[in-house]
Amino acid sequence: MFDTIIKNGQIIDGTGKAAYFSDLGIKDGKIEMIGEIENEAHKVIDATGLSVSPGFIDIHSHSDIFLMVNPLAESKIRQGVTTEVVGNCGNSAAPLLKENIPLIKARNSIVTPDLEWNWLSMADYLSRFHEQGSGVNILPLIGHGTVRASVMGYENRVPTPEEMNSMKEMIRQAMDEGAAGMSSGLIYAPSYYAKTDELIELARVVAAYGGVYTSHIRGEDSNLLTAVKEAIAIGEAAEIAVQLSHHKAVGKENWGKVKESLALIEEARERGLDVTADQYPYIASSNGLSAVLPDWVHEGDNNDLLGRLADPVMRKRIIKEIVFRDGYWESTFVANCPYRREYEGLNLKEIADSRGMDVYQSFLDILFESGANIGIVSFGMSEEDVKTVMRHPMVMVGSDGESLADYGPLSKGKPHPRNYGTFPRVLGKYSREENVIPLEEAIRKMTSLPAGKFGLNSRGTIKEGNIADLVIFNAETVRDQATFQNPHQYPVGIDYVLVHGEVVIDQGNHTKKLVGKALRREN
């Protein structure tokens, strides 16, 4: 007897091969049998008219802290995501040093200010994750920025030999405790204070474990190509696999450069470097409004930052040094602003007008008044570039988002719709409606490609003996519903999601099962 039998489904196995029709028999959390099955089971799912694929792996997620607030993982599991790679862009939940937790938390608590950070090591964090349970699996990365801030604070200088050794030891311990690699966020403090040599030296520690170096590169606008070359150089010098995060070109004057950046990836791969990329299927990005400030403004603690925003002389210097692309004020919207919720959904020009102020002064004022904690959504990419990147065979799908919900504390603001719609949007808009990539290729980019990158050998494909992380969806109706003005909307067409063989989404409803695990590389 099987635990679950999935009958009459169209199997899209994750390899990119053509779909076929079959039954699946699941027992003890694994795919026990593929073929025509007449056995009995505790649960039978009739997948007639539906497609069955491996669970989607969100290779670029920021749910580390959010899963501590709501472990049901609502906005991700309802997209078909069964595993999230967390700790991206240099920012991870762990490891931490106790003395600098307030400093780090002050810059990472726009949505979750009341959460108690009661862990230090990666083992501590994963222990808490397991204790409370989760609707999805996670695969954790070590944030370079988190480690650097723990050891050095937000200081713009080269680490001393002692500080470098401390960072190496933190990374070494976290890798021992289950991390899959290290991420950097080179447009954010304190990662952007790091020179290339520092990143290479730390990446070598990760390479010794077979880990991956992922990077929000040092720029995605006019310096896109230089930034891609730096990431590739780090990979080659440290002899480590590289993942380029949310690959794109920002600013109309840079549209089309992705063809050259993708060519750089291909050239590096021809030289033997395992370099790949991921992408979210939208023309708008999202981060903190403070990210546009010059690097020197971020030095020290949050009080130092706010002091510079309040100083008239410093404000003049900031305004002089920041270069905004054409149309930035009109194309950048406030997504999360706890101190003035009425600003959410308005662009920066509209907010300045409502305050009767110059856009620059308004920008600096609202940053200061909010404690430098404002989330934004900014339009700056080309639809044609999105399609060009999506067609590349070595580009995966990643949300660059968090696990949110349409209720409770994670339902606040107007966050980027990628948090709710990334994977169904690729399947519906780009595969079915616009024929950018075939359905089987879209599934490969969500399953076997990221699984292979991170050594998740028993996931990412449908084959006998593999873990039964599965999605059952309607290929004719699946689509995202989240919009920029109304983002807290779950997709349609995702009927069932199984994690370790347990049904977490059942006919579109969350069963409240918390069966996710912290995963480790299997090779």
RODO-2510 file (C-alpha; in nm, 4 decimals, decimal comma):
residues 523
     n   res          X          Y          Z
     1     m     0,0000     0,0000     0,0000
     2     f     0,1206     0,3496    -0,0866
     3     d     0,0736     0,6550     0,1325
     4     t    -0,0422     0,8566    -0,1696
     5     i    -0,1096     0,7766    -0,5334
     6     i    -0,1271     1,0529    -0,7956
     7     k    -0,3347     0,9207    -1,0873
     8     n    -0,3484     1,0185    -1,4541
     9     g    -0,1197     1,3207    -1,4366
    10     q     0,0891     1,4705    -1,7128
    11     i     0,4402     1,4223    -1,5770
    12     i     0,6874     1,7053    -1,6415
    13     d     0,9903     1,5453    -1,4826
    14     g     1,2174     1,8507    -1,4472
    15     t     1,4823     1,7414    -1,6965
    16     g     1,3420     1,9432    -1,9861
    17     k     1,2262     1,6288    -2,1671
    18     a     0,8793     1,6056    -2,3200
    19     a     0,5906     1,5455    -2,0811
    20     y     0,4295     1,2037    -2,0528
    21     f     0,1284     1,0552    -1,8735
    22     s     0,1681     0,8273    -1,5738
    23     d     0,0728     0,7552    -1,2142
    24     l     0,3029     0,8163    -0,9185
    25     g     0,3130     0,6066    -0,6038
    26     i     0,4488     0,7738    -0,2895
    27     k     0,5611     0,5991     0,0266
    28     d     0,7624     0,7214     0,3253
    29     g     0,8153     1,0614     0,1654
    30     k     0,9657     0,9269    -0,1574
    31     i     0,8533     0,8478    -0,5098
    32     e     0,8287     0,4706    -0,4896
    33     m     0,6820     0,3917    -0,8324
    34     i     0,6212     0,5577    -1,1687
    35     g     0,3825     0,3802    -1,4033
    36     e     0,0296     0,2430    -1,4113
    37     i    -0,0636     0,1787    -1,0470
    38     e    -0,3596    -0,0267    -0,9274
    39     n    -0,2514    -0,0516    -0,5630
    40     e    -0,4472     0,0971    -0,2757
    41     a    -0,3364     0,4085    -0,0905
    42     h    -0,4326     0,6167     0,2097
    43     k    -0,4871     0,9104    -0,0268
    44     v    -0,5535     0,9162    -0,4003
    45     i    -0,5182     1,2393    -0,5976
    46     d    -0,6866     1,2419    -0,9366
    47     a    -0,4583     1,4545    -1,1567
    48     t    -0,6627     1,4137    -1,4739
    49     g    -0,6125     1,7296    -1,6802
    50     l    -0,3328     1,8460    -1,4530
    51     s     0,0478     1,8539    -1,4739
    52     v     0,2771     1,7030    -1,2116
    53     s     0,6277     1,8418    -1,1654
    54     p     0,9012     1,8436    -0,9020
    55     g     0,8564     2,1038    -0,6305
    56     f     0,9886     2,4418    -0,7342
    57     i     1,3186     2,5531    -0,5820
    58     d     1,3312     2,9276    -0,5200
    59     i     1,7042     2,9733    -0,5673
    60     h     1,6968     3,3350    -0,4563
    61     s     1,4882     3,3989    -0,1457
    62     h     1,4962     3,6310     0,1548
    63     s     1,2578     3,4395     0,3810
    64     d     1,5119     3,3722     0,6604
    65     i     1,3477     3,6020     0,9160
    66     f     0,9970     3,5888     0,7714
    67     l     0,9632     3,2144     0,8313
    68     m     1,0295     3,2861     1,1977
    69     v     0,7201     3,5112     1,1984
    70     n     0,4870     3,2864     0,9960
    71     p     0,6180     2,9347     0,9307
    72     l     0,3300     2,8401     0,6998
    73     a     0,5223     3,0018     0,4112
    74     e     0,1936     3,1057     0,2551
    75     s     0,3045     3,3154    -0,0417
    76     k     0,5726     3,0656    -0,1454
    77     i     0,4092     2,7252    -0,0948
    78     r     0,0999     2,8480    -0,2802
    79     q     0,3240     2,9190    -0,5816
    80     g     0,4483     2,5597    -0,5779
    81     v     0,7754     2,6434    -0,4024
    82     t     0,8863     2,3555    -0,1802
    83     t     1,2447     2,4707    -0,1111
    84     e     1,3832     2,8205    -0,0568
    85     v     1,7523     2,9066    -0,0802
    86     v     1,7746     3,1759     0,1882
    87     g     2,0454     3,4169     0,2995
    88     n     2,0989     3,5918    -0,0327
    89     c     2,2455     3,9326    -0,1220
    90     g     2,4953     3,9169     0,1635
    91     n     2,2197     3,9213     0,4244
    92     s     2,1483     3,6079     0,6261
    93     a     1,9851     3,5300     0,9605
    94     a     2,3067     3,3651     1,0820
    95     p     2,5832     3,3511     1,1873
    96     l     2,5918     3,6455     1,4268
    97     l     2,8092     3,7810     1,7052
    98     k     2,6017     3,8909     2,0037
    99     e     2,7542     4,2375     2,0422
   100     n     2,6469     4,3499     1,6952
   101     i     2,2965     4,1991     1,6758
   102     p     2,1285     4,5360     1,7565
   103     l     2,3306     4,7017     1,4799
   104     i     2,2338     4,4397     1,2214
   105     k     1,8715     4,4105     1,3339
   106     a     1,8224     4,7883     1,3136
   107     r     1,8835     4,7688     0,9390
   108     n     1,6757     4,4555     0,8760
   109     s     1,3474     4,5056     1,0562
   110     i     1,1149     4,7039     0,8321
   111     v     0,8519     4,4284     0,8340
   112     t     0,9506     4,2271     1,1443
   113     p     1,0502     4,4783     1,4165
   114     d     0,9036     4,2729     1,7040
   115     l     1,0777     3,9447     1,6258
   116     e     1,3261     3,8314     1,8914
   117     w     1,6579     3,7241     1,7363
   118     n     1,7488     3,4583     1,9911
   119     w     2,0118     3,2716     1,7928
   120     l     2,3790     3,3247     1,7077
   121     s     2,5273     3,0373     1,5098
   122     m     2,3870     2,8745     1,1987
   123     a     2,3161     2,5696     1,4170
   124     d     2,1153     2,7884     1,6586
   125     y     1,9106     2,9343     1,3739
   126     l     1,8414     2,5952     1,2148
   127     s     1,7482     2,4519     1,5530
   128     r     1,4837     2,7212     1,5972
   129     f     1,3663     2,6609     1,2406
   130     h     1,3168     2,2909     1,3136
   131     e     1,1531     2,3506     1,6507
   132     q     0,8734     2,5623     1,5097
   133     g     0,8457     2,3796     1,1765
   134     s     0,7919     2,5201     0,8288
   135     g     0,5691     2,4719     0,5275
   136     v     0,8781     2,4669     0,3017
   137     n     1,2337     2,3390     0,3103
   138     i     1,5212     2,5832     0,3313
   139     l     1,8810     2,5704     0,2134
   140     p     2,0766     2,8421     0,3992
   141     l     2,3567     3,0619     0,2700
   142     i     2,5981     3,2684     0,4793
   143     g     2,5607     3,6409     0,4196
   144     h     2,8988     3,8068     0,3723
   145     g     2,7493     4,1355     0,4896
   146     t     2,6109     3,9709     0,8023
   147     v     2,9489     3,8199     0,8891
   148     r     3,1360     4,1431     0,8154
   149     a     2,8919     4,3513     1,0201
   150     s     2,9225     4,1030     1,3080
   151     v     3,3014     4,1277     1,3122
   152     m     3,3680     4,4836     1,1910
   153     g     3,0421     4,6720     1,2130
   154     y     2,9669     4,9056     0,9235
   155     e     3,3241     5,0272     0,8773
   156     n     3,4651     5,1239     0,5400
   157     r     3,8125     4,9768     0,5574
   158     v     4,0182     4,6653     0,4951
   159     p     3,9848     4,4037     0,7721
   160     t     4,2817     4,3440     0,9992
   161     p     4,4388     3,9960     0,9891
   162     e     4,2591     3,9170     1,3153
   163     e     3,9235     4,0297     1,1744
   164     m     3,9798     3,8297     0,8560
   165     n     4,0523     3,5211     1,0642
   166     s     3,7377     3,5807     1,2691
   167     m     3,5267     3,6048     0,9532
   168     k     3,6847     3,2886     0,8140
   169     e     3,6141     3,1010     1,1352
   170     m     3,2492     3,2141     1,1372
   171     i     3,2105     3,0987     0,7790
   172     r     3,3909     2,7709     0,8447
   173     q     3,1680     2,6946     1,1424
   174     a     2,8500     2,7840     0,9531
   175     m     2,9518     2,5586     0,6630
   176     d     3,0125     2,2766     0,9123
   177     e     2,6650     2,3397     1,0558
   178     g     2,4803     2,3156     0,7241
   179     a     2,5264     2,6259     0,5097
   180     a     2,5434     2,5677     0,1351
   181     g     2,7595     2,8663     0,0414
   182     m     2,8194     3,2371     0,0853
   183     s     2,6331     3,5293    -0,0663
   184     s     2,7452     3,8879    -0,1183
   185     g     2,5437     4,2040    -0,1684
   186     l     2,7912     4,4439    -0,3217
   187     i     2,5596     4,7438    -0,3484
   188     y     2,4729     4,7248     0,0222
   189     a     2,6645     4,8193     0,3351
   190     p     2,8816     4,6671     0,4611
   191     s     2,9499     4,4283     0,1691
   192     y     3,0316     4,7111    -0,0669
   193     y     3,3209     4,8120     0,1563
   194     a     3,4877     4,4793     0,0729
   195     k     3,7594     4,4683    -0,1917
   196     t     3,7697     4,1839    -0,4404
   197     d     4,0648     4,0227    -0,2597
   198     e     3,8642     3,9977     0,0632
   199     l     3,5793     3,8220    -0,1172
   200     i     3,8196     3,5794    -0,2851
   201     e     3,9854     3,4891     0,0441
   202     l     3,6522     3,4220     0,2162
   203     a     3,5121     3,2370    -0,0859
   204     r     3,8083     2,9972    -0,0680
   205     v     3,6845     2,8844     0,2732
   206     v     3,3459     2,8045     0,1197
   207     a     3,5065     2,6346    -0,1802
   208     a     3,6800     2,3858     0,0486
   209     y     3,3335     2,2553     0,1401
   210     g     3,2088     2,2380    -0,2182
   211     g     2,9865     2,5399    -0,1551
   212     v     2,8598     2,8073    -0,3944
   213     y     2,9349     3,1805    -0,4121
   214     t     2,6222     3,3804    -0,4987
   215     s     2,6376     3,7522    -0,5607
   216     h     2,4216     4,0576    -0,5926
   217     i     2,6985     4,2046    -0,8041
   218     r     2,8532     4,5492    -0,7587
   219     g     2,6167     4,7135    -1,0032
   220     e     2,3437     4,6346    -1,2547
   221     d     2,3340     4,9609    -1,4455
   222     s     2,6229     5,1362    -1,6221
   223     n     2,8789     4,9093    -1,4538
   224     l     2,6935     4,5816    -1,5208
   225     l     2,9670     4,4238    -1,7300
   226     t     3,2471     4,5235    -1,4929
   227     a     3,0479     4,3808    -1,2014
   228     v     2,9850     4,0506    -1,3815
   229     k     3,3569     4,0260    -1,4587
   230     e     3,4387     4,0756    -1,0893
   231     a     3,2048     3,7930    -0,9849
   232     i     3,3578     3,5639    -1,2453
   233     a     3,7095     3,6626    -1,1330
   234     i     3,6191     3,5745    -0,7732
   235     g     3,4922     3,2358    -0,8875
   236     e     3,8045     3,1611    -1,0888
   237     a     4,0483     3,2765    -0,8200
   238     a     3,8670     3,0926    -0,5385
   239     e     3,7858     2,7909    -0,7580
   240     i     3,4207     2,8065    -0,6594
   241     a     3,0886     2,7814    -0,8422
   242     v     2,9240     3,1217    -0,8985
   243     q     2,5580     3,2235    -0,9062
   244     l     2,4747     3,5730    -1,0384
   245     s     2,1670     3,6960    -0,8554
   246     h     1,8557     3,8459    -1,0217
   247     h     2,0350     3,9137    -1,3486
   248     k     1,9226     4,2322    -1,5220
   249     a     2,0192     4,5689    -1,6669
   250     v     1,8714     4,8764    -1,4966
   251     g     1,8157     5,2085    -1,6717
   252     k     1,7050     5,2659    -2,0288
   253     e     2,0562     5,3618    -2,1374
   254     n     2,1722     5,0121    -2,0291
   255     w     1,8960     4,8062    -2,1874
   256     g     2,0375     4,5397    -2,4146
   257     k     2,3598     4,4958    -2,2170
   258     v     2,2305     4,1615    -2,0888
   259     k     2,3321     4,0116    -2,4229
   260     e     2,6926     4,1022    -2,3426
   261     s     2,6670     3,9912    -1,9786
   262     l     2,5210     3,6558    -2,0820
   263     a     2,8090     3,6204    -2,3286
   264     l     3,0500     3,6711    -2,0373
   265     i     2,8795     3,3840    -1,8564
   266     e     2,9137     3,1614    -2,1623
   267     e     3,2833     3,2471    -2,2027
   268     a     3,3502     3,1660    -1,8376
   269     r     3,1670     2,8361    -1,8688
   270     e     3,3780     2,7482    -2,1727
   271     r     3,6843     2,8010    -1,9512
   272     g     3,5415     2,5500    -1,7047
   273     l     3,3848     2,7764    -1,4414
   274     d     3,0426     2,6746    -1,3114
   275     v     2,8738     3,0131    -1,3435
   276     t     2,4968     3,0501    -1,3726
   277     a     2,2332     3,3132    -1,2970
   278     d     1,8790     3,3582    -1,1741
   279     q     1,6007     3,6004    -1,2573
   280     y     1,2592     3,7226    -1,1439
   281     p     1,0055     3,7864    -1,4233
   282     y     0,9306     4,1560    -1,3672
   283     i     1,0598     4,4915    -1,4933
   284     a     1,0710     4,6438    -1,1437
   285     s     1,3199     4,5789    -0,8651
   286     s     1,2789     4,6222    -0,4901
   287     n     1,5073     4,7062    -0,1993
   288     g     1,5485     4,9648     0,0729
   289     l     1,5377     5,3327    -0,0201
   290     s     1,8561     5,3874     0,1805
   291     a     2,0485     5,1701    -0,0685
   292     v     2,0806     5,4677    -0,3036
   293     l     2,2748     5,6709    -0,0459
   294     p     2,6533     5,7038    -0,0972
   295     d     2,8569     5,4380     0,0817
   296     w     3,0064     5,6781     0,3384
   297     v     2,6581     5,7640     0,4698
   298     h     2,6154     5,4053     0,5966
   299     e     2,9322     5,3937     0,8064
   300     g     2,8862     5,3328     1,1782
   301     d     2,5565     5,2541     1,3476
   302     n     2,2066     5,3666     1,2563
   303     n     2,2387     5,6799     1,4703
   304     d     2,5455     5,7806     1,2689
   305     l     2,3501     5,7322     0,9465
   306     l     2,0545     5,9339     1,0731
   307     g     2,2871     6,2069     1,2006
   308     r     2,4255     6,2533     0,8509
   309     l     2,0728     6,2697     0,7059
   310     a     1,9894     6,5476     0,9536
   311     d     2,3058     6,7521     0,8971
   312     p     2,2470     7,0326     0,6405
   313     v     2,6076     7,0200     0,5180
   314     m     2,5989     6,6446     0,4787
   315     r     2,2651     6,6652     0,2981
   316     k     2,4161     6,8974     0,0383
   317     r     2,7011     6,6525    -0,0144
   318     i     2,4598     6,3589    -0,0458
   319     i     2,2496     6,5401    -0,3050
   320     k     2,5604     6,6339    -0,4999
   321     e     2,6948     6,2770    -0,5071
   322     i     2,3812     6,0751    -0,5836
   323     v     2,3157     6,0188    -0,9521
   324     f     1,9530     5,9282    -1,0201
   325     r     1,8520     5,7836    -1,3549
   326     d     1,5982     5,9739    -1,5647
   327     g     1,2472     5,9325    -1,4311
   328     y     1,3619     5,7810    -1,0983
   329     w     1,1299     5,9896    -0,8804
   330     e     0,8204     5,9011    -1,0841
   331     s     0,9089     5,5318    -1,1307
   332     t     0,9999     5,4548    -0,7678
   333     f     0,7142     5,3698    -0,5330
   334     v     0,7114     5,3243    -0,1553
   335     a     0,6340     4,9603    -0,0753
   336     n     0,6657     4,9561     0,3018
   337     c     0,6698     5,2556     0,5325
   338     p     0,5500     5,1678     0,8845
   339     y     0,5676     5,5249     1,0114
   340     r     0,3495     5,6679     0,7306
   341     r     0,1345     5,3941     0,5784
   342     e    -0,0388     5,6516     0,3581
   343     y     0,2807     5,6795     0,1541
   344     e     0,2652     5,3150     0,0487
   345     g     0,1821     5,2887    -0,3209
   346     l     0,2808     5,6504    -0,3936
   347     n     0,5877     5,7390    -0,5974
   348     l     0,8583     5,9656    -0,4589
   349     k     0,7438     6,2604    -0,6708
   350     e     0,3872     6,2297    -0,5411
   351     i     0,5127     6,2182    -0,1826
   352     a     0,7286     6,5272    -0,2367
   353     d     0,4337     6,7118    -0,3905
   354     s     0,2091     6,6150    -0,0981
   355     r     0,4690     6,7610     0,1375
   356     g     0,5151     7,0729    -0,0757
   357     m     0,8866     7,0039    -0,1033
   358     d     1,1698     6,9574    -0,3481
   359     v     1,2081     6,5852    -0,4324
   360     y     1,5619     6,5688    -0,2938
   361     q     1,4728     6,7270     0,0392
   362     s     1,1585     6,5139     0,0657
   363     f     1,3616     6,2004    -0,0090
   364     l     1,6097     6,2789     0,2688
   365     d     1,3360     6,3830     0,5118
   366     i     1,1296     6,0670     0,4803
   367     l     1,4428     5,8549     0,5133
   368     f     1,5345     6,0371     0,8335
   369     e     1,1813     6,0305     0,9760
   370     s     1,1499     5,6558     0,9120
   371     g     1,4807     5,5673     1,0743
   372     a     1,6098     5,4857     0,7246
   373     n     1,3645     5,1951     0,7065
   374     i     1,1588     5,2363     0,3886
   375     g     1,1087     4,9650     0,1301
   376     i     1,0647     5,0633    -0,2346
   377     v     0,9717     4,9189    -0,5720
   378     s     1,1472     5,0783    -0,8679
   379     f     1,0756     5,0328    -1,2384
   380     g     1,3884     5,0344    -1,4508
   381     m     1,4180     4,7210    -1,6647
   382     s     1,3178     4,6326    -2,0179
   383     e     1,0586     4,3667    -2,0992
   384     e     1,2722     4,2524    -2,3904
   385     d     1,5705     4,2089    -2,1571
   386     v     1,3566     4,0008    -1,9221
   387     k     1,2749     3,7672    -2,2115
   388     t     1,6363     3,7561    -2,3335
   389     v     1,7628     3,6519    -1,9916
   390     m     1,4791     3,4024    -1,9465
   391     r     1,5639     3,2237    -2,2715
   392     h     1,9218     3,1558    -2,1652
   393     p     1,9580     2,7873    -2,0725
   394     m     2,1704     2,8547    -1,7617
   395     v     1,9323     3,1056    -1,6005
   396     m     1,7058     2,9829    -1,3204
   397     v     1,3915     3,1277    -1,1665
   398     g     1,4232     3,3042    -0,8311
   399     s     1,1773     3,5367    -0,6601
   400     d     1,4237     3,7636    -0,4742
   401     g     1,1313     3,7813    -0,2347
   402     e     1,0068     3,6819     0,1078
   403     s     0,7501     3,4356     0,2334
   404     l     0,4546     3,6628     0,3117
   405     a     0,0837     3,6156     0,3818
   406     d    -0,2408     3,8007     0,3126
   407     y    -0,3105     3,8226     0,6874
   408     g    -0,1192     3,9122     1,0034
   409     p     0,2032     4,1116     1,0304
   410     l     0,3354     3,9928     0,6931
   411     s     0,0379     4,1419     0,5081
   412     k     0,1436     4,5036     0,5591
   413     g     0,2429     4,7452     0,2856
   414     k     0,2541     4,7033    -0,0906
   415     p     0,5522     4,4724    -0,1424
   416     h     0,6745     4,3632    -0,4840
   417     p     0,4295     4,1118    -0,6377
   418     r     0,7187     3,8714    -0,6974
   419     n     0,6647     3,7574    -0,3380
   420     y     0,3342     3,6027    -0,4462
   421     g     0,3567     3,5490    -0,8208
   422     t     0,7046     3,4700    -0,9562
   423     f     0,6668     3,1045    -1,0500
   424     p     0,3058     3,1093    -1,1780
   425     r     0,3934     3,4222    -1,3776
   426     v     0,6678     3,2369    -1,5642
   427     l     0,4327     2,9430    -1,6299
   428     g     0,1313     3,1535    -1,7281
   429     k     0,2456     3,4807    -1,8853
   430     y     0,5844     3,3872    -2,0286
   431     s     0,5449     3,0193    -2,1175
   432     r     0,1764     2,9671    -2,2021
   433     e     0,0700     3,3124    -2,3240
   434     e     0,3863     3,4575    -2,4796
   435     n     0,5760     3,1385    -2,5739
   436     v     0,9066     3,2768    -2,4472
   437     i     1,0114     2,9299    -2,3290
   438     p     0,8387     2,5899    -2,3494
   439     l     0,6639     2,4601    -2,0391
   440     e     0,9155     2,1786    -1,9916
   441     e     1,2018     2,4296    -2,0050
   442     a     1,0279     2,6585    -1,7551
   443     i     0,9952     2,3662    -1,5136
   444     r     1,3626     2,2694    -1,5636
   445     k     1,4647     2,6224    -1,4646
   446     m     1,2595     2,5883    -1,1441
   447     t     1,3660     2,2352    -1,0492
   448     s     1,6602     2,0310    -1,1789
   449     l     1,8755     2,3331    -1,2698
   450     p     1,8791     2,4834    -0,9165
   451     a     1,8883     2,1360    -0,7589
   452     g     2,2008     2,0554    -0,9581
   453     k     2,3625     2,3851    -0,8663
   454     f     2,3323     2,3161    -0,4953
   455     g     2,3847     1,9406    -0,4948
   456     l     2,0248     1,8508    -0,4048
   457     n     2,0559     1,5216    -0,5872
   458     s     1,7357     1,3627    -0,4551
   459     r     1,5224     1,6602    -0,5557
   460     g     1,4520     1,8522    -0,8739
   461     t     1,3470     1,5584    -1,0918
   462     i     1,0674     1,3047    -1,0845
   463     k     1,2262     0,9631    -1,0667
   464     e     1,1889     0,6599    -0,8466
   465     g     1,3720     0,6992    -0,5164
   466     n     1,3637     1,0796    -0,5166
   467     i     1,2038     1,2858    -0,2407
   468     a     0,8347     1,3486    -0,3109
   469     d     0,8458     1,7288    -0,3227
   470     l     0,5838     1,7766    -0,5954
   471     v     0,3536     2,0354    -0,7542
   472     i     0,0269     1,9494    -0,9283
   473     f    -0,0985     2,2390    -1,1371
   474     n    -0,3285     2,3264    -1,4251
   475     a    -0,1040     2,4321    -1,7126
   476     e    -0,4020     2,5938    -1,8896
   477     t    -0,5055     2,8209    -1,6044
   478     v    -0,2020     2,8746    -1,3799
   479     r    -0,1204     3,2439    -1,3453
   480     d    -0,0161     3,5091    -1,0971
   481     q    -0,2732     3,7492    -0,9540
   482     a    -0,0516     3,9795    -0,7481
   483     t    -0,0139     4,3320    -0,8858
   484     f     0,1987     4,6280    -0,7808
   485     q    -0,0989     4,8100    -0,6332
   486     n    -0,2615     4,4959    -0,4894
   487     p     0,0254     4,2539    -0,4232
   488     h    -0,1165     4,0364    -0,1442
   489     q    -0,2928     3,7945    -0,3795
   490     y    -0,2166     3,4261    -0,4181
   491     p    -0,1919     3,2725    -0,7664
   492     v    -0,4467     3,0430    -0,9263
   493     g    -0,3954     2,7052    -1,0889
   494     i    -0,1726     2,5491    -0,8208
   495     d    -0,3976     2,2678    -0,6943
   496     y    -0,1673     2,0520    -0,4821
   497     v     0,1795     2,0886    -0,3314
   498     l     0,3535     1,8011    -0,1535
   499     v     0,6596     1,8350     0,0706
   500     h     0,8304     1,5091     0,1688
   501     g     0,5206     1,3303     0,0436
   502     e     0,2881     1,5246     0,2743
   503     v     0,0106     1,7292     0,1150
   504     v     0,0615     2,0916     0,2234
   505     i    -0,1632     2,2504    -0,0408
   506     d    -0,4771     2,0416    -0,0999
   507     q    -0,7094     2,1622    -0,3765
   508     g    -0,5740     2,5119    -0,3248
   509     n    -0,6110     2,5095     0,0545
   510     h    -0,3266     2,5134     0,3075
   511     t    -0,3397     2,2052     0,5337
   512     k    -0,1215     2,3814     0,7970
   513     k     0,1312     2,0975     0,7862
   514     l     0,4817     2,2072     0,8828
   515     v     0,6965     1,9348     0,7297
   516     g     0,9770     2,1407     0,5752
   517     k     1,3373     2,0707     0,6687
   518     a     1,6719     2,2466     0,6554
   519     l     1,8529     2,0762     0,3674
   520     r     2,2220     2,0133     0,3052
   521     r     2,4227     1,9450    -0,0068
   522     e     2,4154     1,5765    -0,0917
   523     n     2,7588     1,5593    -0,2561
***
